[in-house]
Amino acid sequence: MALSPLNQRRWRNFRRNRRAYWSLFLFVIVFGISLFAEFVANDKPILVQYRGELYMPVFQFYPETAFGGDFETEAIYRDPEVKCLIASGGLDICFDDPEGVMADAEDGVVEGDAIEAGWAIWPPIPYSYNTTVDRPGAAPLPPNAQNLLGTDDTKRDVLARVIYGFRLSVLFTLIVTALSSVIGIFAGAVQGFFGGRTDLIFQRVIEIWSSTPQLYVIIILFAILPRSFWLLVFITVLFGWMGLVGVVRAEFLRARNLEYVRAAKALGVSNLTIMFRHMLPNAMVATLTMLPFVITGTISLLAGLDFLGFGLPSSSPSLGELTLQAKQNLQAPWLAFTAFFAFAIMLSLLVFIFEGVRDAFDPRKTFE
């Protein structure tokens, strides 16, 4: 679908802002990689060929018996015996000498009841966010060729947790920001457009609601209900929608008596059409100016709650939980450096992107 001339001008202005444009380019790459985290960091193969058939453990559950094993539980693909069963086509001798049979399978000299030597395609990082790394030594373990960013205090690969944690943080932030913005813009538009008693009642409600201690409510609810991603989203939106109300309200109060608004009312245009088709586009610059603060505040809130232990479940790949581990393991500086750079890069890219969006919507801004 072709862009309108106005949106084409906005896109040109955004592209001319090189910092914002390249920040968007880098963010799309990093976020795109994290969206396919299961194909980048996983303790399950992406694709397995066994006895002439193809399996995709990333998407589907397969018991060990599917590969000639003895158990109905999910196959542990990193286990030498399971690797041997796949490579040899299910030889029983794998339980006695898995390494020897695998070496024969690789050399093409497998004998017995094996139909065809199998294979598996593994992700670049053979660990998921909750996989325990098989390395000698006391955790946390320093970086090496096996774990590029080391391990945490439970021997989980830090790089895998950062990839999954980046995806979780960005998705949480985008969902909360979108929902909060819709509610906040609608509430501010109603206040500013109608004014009078409507504005007065809304202001008193916001004053009371904003004074409610959010952290205490979260602690109480999580003491009653099990912690989950969507519950945290709901609570965050419940208290975060007021961030844009004041800005939108001020813009609508300023524009409600302008000539084009009075002319639209005189022509019988509906209030909703006037508010969201004619007045809201003029209020978008001020609204977009506040979005970077809403986004960074949401990321910081999630990290802070995870750091305090009142955020996502402890098993979740959280950057805030990584920060807590860095505090508790000062002898492992790679944890602190990883957490710092993950937050710094993510927040910087998002702020630069939305600065560019704000300037692109501002008709007074041009870039040479």
C-alpha positions in Angstrom: 0.0 0.0 0.0 1.4 3.4 -1.1 2.1 6.0 1.6 0.3 9.3 1.5 2.4 12.4 0.7 2.4 13.4 4.3 3.7 10.0 5.5 6.3 10.0 2.7 7.7 13.3 4.0 7.8 11.8 7.5 9.6 8.8 6.3 12.1 10.9 4.5 12.7 13.0 7.6 13.2 9.9 9.6 15.7 8.4 7.2 17.7 11.7 7.2 18.1 11.4 10.9 21.0 9.0 10.6 21.2 8.1 14.3 17.6 7.1 14.4 17.7 5.3 11.1 20.7 3.2 12.0 19.4 2.6 15.5 16.2 1.2 13.9 18.3 -1.0 11.6 20.3 -2.4 14.4 17.3 -2.9 16.7 15.4 -4.8 14.0 18.4 -7.1 13.5 18.9 -7.8 17.2 15.1 -8.1 17.9 14.7 -10.3 14.9 17.4 -12.6 16.2 15.8 -12.7 19.6 12.3 -13.5 18.1 13.8 -16.7 16.7 15.7 -17.5 19.9 14.7 -21.1 19.7 16.7 -21.5 16.5 19.7 -19.6 17.9 20.0 -20.9 21.4 18.4 -24.2 22.3 19.2 -27.6 23.9 17.1 -29.3 21.2 18.1 -29.8 17.6 16.4 -27.8 14.9 16.0 -30.8 12.6 16.7 -34.5 13.2 16.8 -37.3 10.6 16.2 -40.8 12.1 15.6 -43.9 10.0 14.8 -41.9 6.9 12.2 -39.7 8.7 12.6 -36.0 9.7 11.7 -34.6 13.1 11.6 -31.0 14.4 12.1 -31.2 18.2 12.0 -27.3 18.4 8.3 -27.4 17.6 7.1 -30.9 18.8 7.5 -33.2 21.7 9.2 -36.6 20.9 9.7 -39.3 23.5 12.9 -41.1 23.8 11.2 -44.2 22.4 10.8 -42.5 19.1 14.5 -42.8 18.6 14.9 -46.4 19.9 15.2 -45.5 23.6 13.4 -47.0 26.6 11.6 -44.0 28.2 8.3 -42.3 27.3 9.6 -39.0 28.6 10.9 -36.3 26.2 14.3 -37.2 24.7 17.3 -35.4 26.2 19.0 -34.7 22.9 22.3 -33.6 24.6 22.6 -37.1 26.3 25.4 -39.1 24.6 23.1 -42.2 24.4 20.3 -40.3 22.6 22.9 -38.8 20.2 24.2 -42.3 19.6 20.7 -43.7 19.0 20.0 -41.0 16.4 23.4 -41.3 14.7 23.3 -45.1 14.5 19.6 -45.6 13.7 18.7 -47.1 17.1 21.4 -49.7 17.9 21.0 -51.3 21.3 24.8 -51.2 21.8 24.5 -47.4 22.2 23.6 -48.0 25.9 27.0 -49.8 26.4 29.4 -47.8 24.2 27.7 -44.6 22.8 30.9 -42.9 22.0 32.3 -45.8 20.0 29.1 -46.4 18.1 28.9 -42.7 17.2 32.4 -42.7 15.9 31.6 -45.8 13.7 28.4 -44.0 12.5 30.4 -41.0 11.5 32.9 -43.2 9.6 30.0 -45.0 7.8 30.7 -48.5 9.3 27.6 -49.0 11.4 26.4 -52.5 11.3 23.5 -54.5 12.7 19.9 -53.4 12.6 20.7 -49.8 11.7 18.8 -48.8 8.6 20.5 -45.4 7.9 22.9 -43.3 9.9 20.9 -40.3 11.3 22.0 -36.7 11.9 20.9 -33.6 13.7 21.2 -29.9 13.0 21.9 -28.0 16.2 21.5 -24.2 16.9 24.7 -22.1 17.0 24.3 -22.0 20.8 23.4 -25.5 22.1 21.8 -24.3 25.3 18.4 -22.9 26.1 17.9 -20.2 28.8 17.3 -22.9 31.5 19.9 -25.5 30.4 22.5 -26.5 32.9 25.9 -26.4 31.3 28.2 -29.5 31.8 31.4 -27.8 32.8 33.7 -28.6 35.7 34.2 -26.0 38.4 32.1 -23.9 40.7 29.5 -21.6 39.3 29.4 -18.9 38.0 32.0 -20.0 35.4 34.0 -17.5 33.4 33.6 -17.0 29.6 35.3 -19.5 27.3 34.8 -21.0 23.8 31.9 -23.1 25.1 30.1 -20.2 26.9 31.0 -16.9 25.3 29.6 -14.9 28.2 30.2 -17.4 30.9 27.5 -19.0 33.1 25.4 -17.7 36.0 25.3 -19.1 39.5 23.3 -22.1 38.5 25.5 -22.9 35.5 23.1 -21.6 32.9 24.6 -20.0 29.7 24.5 -16.2 30.1 24.4 -15.5 26.3 21.3 -17.7 25.8 19.6 -16.0 28.8 20.4 -12.6 27.4 18.9 -13.5 24.0 15.7 -14.8 25.5 15.7 -12.0 28.1 16.0 -9.3 25.4 13.0 -10.7 23.6 11.0 -10.9 26.8 11.8 -7.4 27.8 11.1 -5.8 24.4 7.8 -7.7 24.0 6.7 -6.8 27.5 7.6 -3.2 26.8 5.8 -3.0 23.5 2.6 -4.6 24.8 2.5 -2.4 27.9 3.3 0.8 25.9 0.7 0.1 23.2 -2.1 -0.7 25.7 -1.1 2.2 28.1 -0.9 4.6 25.2 -4.3 3.7 23.8 -6.0 4.1 27.2 -4.0 7.3 28.1 -4.6 9.0 24.8 -8.3 8.2 24.9 -8.7 9.5 28.5 -6.7 12.7 27.8 -8.6 13.4 24.6 -11.9 13.1 26.4 -10.8 15.4 29.2 -9.4 18.0 26.9 -12.2 18.0 24.3 -15.1 18.2 26.7 -13.5 20.1 29.6 -15.7 21.4 32.4 -17.2 18.8 34.7 -15.9 15.9 32.7 -12.3 17.2 33.0 -12.7 17.9 36.7 -14.0 14.4 37.6 -11.3 12.7 35.5 -8.6 14.8 37.2 -9.8 13.8 40.7 -9.9 10.1 39.7 -6.4 10.3 38.2 -5.1 12.0 41.4 -6.5 9.3 43.6 -5.4 6.5 41.3 -1.9 7.8 40.8 -1.3 8.0 44.6 -2.0 4.2 45.0 1.3 2.5 45.8 1.9 0.3 42.8 4.7 -1.8 44.3 2.6 -2.8 47.4 -0.3 -3.8 45.1 2.0 -6.0 43.0 3.4 -7.6 46.2 -0.1 -8.3 47.5 -1.4 -9.7 44.2 1.6 -11.9 43.7 1.2 -13.2 47.3 -2.3 -14.4 46.3 -2.0 -15.2 42.6 0.8 -17.1 40.8 3.2 -14.8 39.0 2.8 -14.7 35.2 3.7 -12.6 32.3 0.2 -11.5 31.5 -0.7 -10.7 35.1 2.3 -8.4 35.2 1.3 -6.8 31.9 -2.2 -6.2 33.3 -1.0 -4.6 36.6 1.6 -2.5 34.7 -1.1 -1.2 32.3 -3.5 -0.6 35.2 -1.1 1.9 36.8 0.8 3.1 33.7 -1.9 4.5 31.4 -1.7 7.9 33.1 1.7 8.7 31.7 0.3 10.4 28.5 -2.9 11.8 29.9 -1.6 15.1 30.9 0.2 15.8 27.6 -2.8 14.8 25.4 -5.2 16.7 27.7 -3.2 19.9 27.4 -3.0 19.7 23.6 -6.8 19.1 23.3 -7.5 22.0 25.7 -5.4 24.2 23.5 -7.0 23.1 20.2 -10.6 22.8 21.2 -11.3 26.5 20.5 -9.4 26.8 17.3 -11.2 27.7 14.1 -11.1 24.4 12.4 -12.6 22.6 15.4 -15.4 25.1 15.7 -16.0 24.9 11.9 -16.2 21.1 12.1 -18.7 21.3 15.0 -20.8 23.8 13.0 -20.9 21.4 10.0 -22.2 18.6 12.3 -19.1 16.4 12.3 -19.3 13.9 15.2 -17.2 14.5 18.3 -15.2 11.2 17.8 -14.3 12.3 14.2 -13.2 15.7 15.4 -11.1 14.3 18.3 -9.3 11.4 16.6 -9.2 12.5 12.9 -8.6 16.2 13.2 -7.3 17.1 16.7 -5.2 14.0 17.6 -2.7 14.3 14.6 -1.8 17.8 15.8 -1.2 16.4 19.3 1.0 13.5 18.1 4.3 15.5 18.4 3.9 16.2 22.1 2.6 12.6 22.6 5.6 11.0 20.8 7.9 13.2 22.8 6.8 11.4 25.9 7.0 7.9 24.4 10.7 7.4 25.0 10.2 8.1 28.7 7.3 5.6 28.8 9.3 2.9 27.1 12.4 3.3 29.2 10.3 3.5 32.3 8.5 0.3 31.5 11.8 -1.5 30.9 13.3 -0.2 34.1 10.1 -1.2 36.0 10.3 -4.8 34.8 14.0 -5.0 35.6 13.5 -3.4 39.0 10.6 -5.9 39.9 12.7 -8.8 38.7 15.7 -7.5 40.7 13.5 -7.3 43.9 11.9 -10.7 43.2 8.4 -9.5 42.5 8.4 -9.6 38.7 8.3 -12.6 36.4 8.6 -16.2 37.7 12.1 -17.1 38.8 12.5 -19.5 35.9 12.0 -16.8 33.3 15.0 -15.4 31.4 15.0 -12.0 32.9 17.7 -9.3 32.6 16.7 -8.0 36.0 17.4 -11.4 37.5 20.8 -11.3 35.8 21.5 -8.0 37.4 20.6 -9.5 40.8 23.0 -12.3 40.2 25.7 -9.7 39.3 25.1 -8.0 42.7 25.3 -11.3 44.6 28.4 -12.6 42.7 30.9 -9.7 42.7 33.7 -12.2 42.0 32.1 -12.8 38.5 32.4 -9.4 36.8 31.2 -10.8 33.4 27.6 -10.9 34.9 27.7 -7.2 35.7 29.2 -6.2 32.4 26.7 -8.3 30.4 23.7 -6.9 32.3 25.0 -3.3 31.9 25.7 -3.5 28.2 22.4 -5.3 27.5 20.4 -2.6 29.2 22.5 0.2 27.7 22.3 -1.0 24.2 18.6 -1.7 24.4 17.6 1.6 26.0 19.9 3.6 23.7 18.5 2.1 20.5 14.9 2.6 21.6 15.4 6.2 22.7 17.2 7.1 19.5 14.5 5.5 17.4 11.6 7.4 19.1 13.5 10.6 19.0 13.6 10.2 15.2 9.9 9.3 15.1 9.1 12.4 17.2 11.2 14.7 14.9 9.6 13.0 11.8 6.1 14.0 13.0 7.2 17.5 13.8 6.4 19.7 10.7 9.0 22.3 12.0 11.8 19.8 11.8 13.8 19.1 8.6 17.1 17.3 8.0 19.5 18.2 5.4 
